[in-house]
């Protein structure tokens, strides 16, 4: 992307005591952090020269600020625009201009910066996926159990679609987290008389932007115990009556 900075250069030329435009390089910084929960960033421009050059400006969110650097007449130099990411966020840097932009460098890194160059750096929140994966574990059964429906509540008014999960079929939600302190979420499961559910591992989870969280719900099957009672209960009751009856008969015999 090309950024037109003619008006900025004219302002520099008209400012008393400023360097002439042909003696400087101009760096324009654009901060795009809407939804990050921060109002401004302290942006630092540093250049490798003798003596070293460093300048810090506070840039409001969704605003633009410019840096000017005096450049030697006989050679270029390297300059970097960087800042500290807000808590729970990662930043992406996009650069362009007359100098050479290094997309793999730290922040916006420009090399071979020379007099008259105009460079542009945009700072924005990286599009990182925030996820919560929920796993299922069964106790007390060896057969395949039916899928169970789970729901998510993060207390922020957002509605998340229910998921159906099982041992071989975990569920995953993708979340939008803009609060730098993260959000607290809890998972609930549909109730059934066929099992006892333990969701303690999935309660009050702190989820930060860009994190990949996971938890496990444990279900203990209770049907087998009921079946065992049905199968052996009658025999136990008959045996109990026989024992009680035998004791009563002994007491009656003189």
VEXKEZA-186662 format. One record per residue (C-alpha): x, y, z. Coordinates in steps of 0.001 Angstrom, whole numbers, padded with zeros to 6 digits, always signed. Each point is the difference from the previous one (the first is absolute). Layout:
N
XYZ
...
//
This chain:
254
+000000+000000+000000
+001242+003530-000797
-000569+002859+002406
-000139+003525-001341
+001982+002287+002309
+000332+003161-002117
-002011+002091+002473
+002176-001226+002877
+003147+000904-001869
-001385+003463-000705
-000698+000454+003687
+003591-000952+000770
+001304+002468-002518
-002123+002776+001441
+000865-000778+003647
+002553+002417+001449
+003333-001567+000813
-000839-003293-001711
+002359-001891-002264
-000499+000301-003728
-002034-002822-001537
+002950-001153-002116
+002060-000608+003164
-002411-002278+001804
-001961-003235-000231
-003635+000032+001083
-001696-002893+001868
-003783+000023+000424
-001599-002364+002541
-003652-001034-000096
-001440-001803+003062
-003057-002222-000591
-000936-001622+003311
-003777+000422+000267
-001435-002582+002387
+003306-000565+001798
-001051+001788+003173
+002927+002468-000188
-000135+003696-000873
+003571+000600-001178
+003399-001549-000638
+003502+001261+000705
+001674-000454-003390
+003796+000052-000271
+002082+000813-003069
+003669-001028+000208
+002659+000327-002673
+003460-001529-000248
+002308+002952-000384
+002700+001869+001915
-001087+001211+002435
-002974-002412+000314
-003356+001611-000579
-003172-000769+001967
-003300+001838+000194
-003224-000972+001837
-003468+001342-000722
-003341-000813+001589
-002399-000882-002797
-003751-000160+000751
-001966-002929-001356
-001281+000587-003542
+002315+002989-000409
+003105+000816-002038
+003296+001539+001097
+003243+000753-001848
+003707-000215+000833
+002755+001856-001824
+003629-001125-000016
+003047+001873-001276
+001803-002213-002518
+003710+000171-000938
+000583+001153-003526
+002327-002813-001020
-001649-003197+001262
-003241-001688+001064
-000825-001523+003370
-002440-002409+001666
-002953+001140+002111
-002633-001925+001975
-003417+001027+001270
-001194-002147+002906
-002242-000012+003060
-001025-002257+002861
-003143-002050-000604
-002923+000550+002379
-000475-002794+002533
-001675-003024-001554
+000533+001182-003573
+002504-000398-002785
+000675+002652-002596
+000530-000128-003733
+002164+002519-001875
-000415+000961-003645
+002474+002335-001688
+000585+001670-003342
+001852+002954-001470
+003144+001157-001759
+002325-002039+002217
+000274-003810+000068
-002575-001532+002373
+000874-003312+001690
-003240-001964+000636
+001879-002438+002258
+001667+002670+002116
-001004+001206+003452
-002852+002501-000241
+000302+002069-003165
+003640-000341-001026
+001321+002109-002887
+003483-000221-001504
+001908+002262-002371
-001896+003026+001315
+001187+003072-001889
-000728+003701-000211
-003404+000797-001481
-001451-003442+000745
-003563-000190+001290
-000963-003190+001852
-003271-001223+001472
-000621-002427+002880
-003394-001305+001084
-000414-001705+003385
-003081-002159+000510
-001238-002898+002110
+001053-003319-001474
-002907-002224-000998
+000765-002809+002395
-002565-002709+000598
-001129-000467+003586
-001416-003476+000655
-001440-002156+002767
+000038-003767-000605
-002088-002332+002200
+000795-003722+000322
-002158-002856+001339
+000987-002941+002235
-002292-002842+001090
+000336-002119+003153
-001882-003215+000732
-000764-001044-003546
+001824-001776-002812
-002539+000523-002768
-000393+003090-002144
-002235+002497+001734
-002292+002516-001737
+001295+003505-000680
-000687+002559+002719
-000938+003644-000588
+002070+002736+001630
-000529+003766+000243
+002328+002964+000569
-000591+003132+002056
+002622+002782+000169
-002153+002542+001825
+000409+002586-002754
-003369-000273-001683
+001422-001953-002936
-001971-003050-001179
+001982-003118-000875
-001520-002931-001824
-000291-003247+002018
+002327-002840-000948
-000386-003768+000186
+003132-001815+001163
+001235-003479+000866
+003221-001840+000768
+001020-000063-003652
-001684+003265-000858
+001187+003070+001948
-001679+003346-000554
+001602+003395-000610
-001234+003577+000140
+001767+002940-001635
-000295+003086+002208
+000366+003729-000565
+001959+001452+002936
+000661+003750-000035
+000439+000563+003742
+003764+000128+000792
-000758-001747+003309
-001769-002850-001785
-003457-001446+000653
-001240-002645+002439
-001974-002875-001511
-001765-003086+001343
-001234-003100-001808
-003186-001818+001036
-001369-003370-001115
-003510-001328-000471
-001104-002002+003049
-001005-003657-000100
-000954-002728+002470
+002240-002379-001956
+003264+001579+001167
+001573+002303+002571
+001821+002927-001618
+003123+001750+001328
+000543+003363-001724
+002349+001490+002623
+002905+000083-002474
-002074+002179-002337
-001227+002601+002485
+001267+003586+000416
+002609-000212-002769
+002033+003164-000602
+000458+000338-003755
+002365+002592-001434
+000033+001276-003555
+001974-002337-002268
-000017-002873+002511
-000903-003628-000749
-001655-001317+003151
-001398-003468+000657
-001844-001884+002736
-001558-003441+000593
-003467-001054+001167
-000189-003369+001772
-003194-002079-000060
-000454-003000+002303
-002533-002473-001317
-002535-001172+002617
-002189-002259-002172
+002165-003079+000682
-000544+000275+003724
-003771+000115-000576
+000213-002975-002340
+002040-001924+002582
-002623+000706+002639
-002761-001191-002338
+001945-003148-000842
+001058-001049+003481
-002418+001956+002160
-002714-002696+000008
+002425-002752+000959
+001401+002132+002810
-003484+000768+001288
-001002-003706-000095
+003175-000936+001875
-000660+002701+002564
-003538-001244+000595
+001283-003555+000371
+002536+001069+002584
-002520+002089+001932
-002580-002774-000244
+002501-002584+001257
+000876+002127+003019
-003653+000504+000805
-000658-003738-000229
+002821-000761+002415
-001433+002398+002532
-003385-001718-000236
+001409-003510+000631
-000086-000676+003771
//
